[in-house]
Amino acid sequence: MSDPLDGDRLTGTLSALGVRPGDVLLVHASLRAVGPVSGGPEAVLAALRRAVGRDGTVVVPSFTPENSDTSPHYRARVRGLDAEAREAVRASMAPFDPATTPAPSVGALAETVRTAAGAERSGHPQTSFAAIGPAAGKLLAGHRPDCHLGEDSPLARLYEADARALLLGTGYDTCTAFHLGEYRRPGPPLRTYRCVVTLRGVRQWWAYEDVALDDGDFASLGAAFEEAAGPGDVRTGLLGSAPCRLLRLRAAVDFATGWLTEHR
């Protein structure tokens, strides 16, 4: 087994990949794919922050499908249960609180960012983002609760900021930026979502309509994007044992909008 990566090697590798001081960086990470790191997830976050510098901002998804009964997470959890057992699961779901609700399904690095001193989090009860750095407040403000990943979400603010997306040991199937392309294609289909929230101090279920999100073809979309990418749109490398991609988020979203319009 190779020696654990240390912070200096992590930062050097990120810089060699093309992460620059001042970057706004949306990170999707599988630390299991990276392999052992001295200092664990906190060391990875520290390396990311060193790579983007004091003027840069690190952003992660802090999604919470655990508080919804319309999510794939819920369907997997109640599969095979009878009606009474399903209702017990629904009754046990805690309402979303941006200050305290964990986001276990998006990985250890995202939780490390969410809980870091000085981090901020957007207010969407299912698809919030967390960020740390000087642009965090501006990027996360105004996340409308009935807009998961569209124009009134941090994804659109990341697009405006010419952010980059880092896939750290993950594939294009996790590339959240592609979802903004779903909103921008003509006439995207809609569906109803439900989740548990607190309104006026009372726990209750809330239903809302939004674009029907579907990442089932994102791996194919990503492969097509990488094949057509312009200079600097995709940079690849290895961090530990993990393959990594650094994407220009605007280029990824613009390509996704056209590709999804043509292929769906």
Buried (B, 14 or more C-beta within 10 A) or exposed (E): EEEBBBBEBBBBBBBEBBBBEEBBBBBBBBBEBBBEBEBBBBBBBBBBBBBBEEEBBBBBBBBBBBBBBBBEBBEEBBEEEEEEEBEEEBEEBBBBBBEEBBBEBBBBBBBBBBBBEEBBBBBBBBBBBBBBBEBBEBBBEBBBBEBBBBEBBBBBBBBEBEBBBBBBBBBBBBBBBBBBBBBBBEEBEEEEBBBBBBEEEEEEBBEBEBBEBBBEBBBEBBEBBBEEBEEEBBBEBEBBEBBBBBBBBBBBBBBBBEBBBEEE
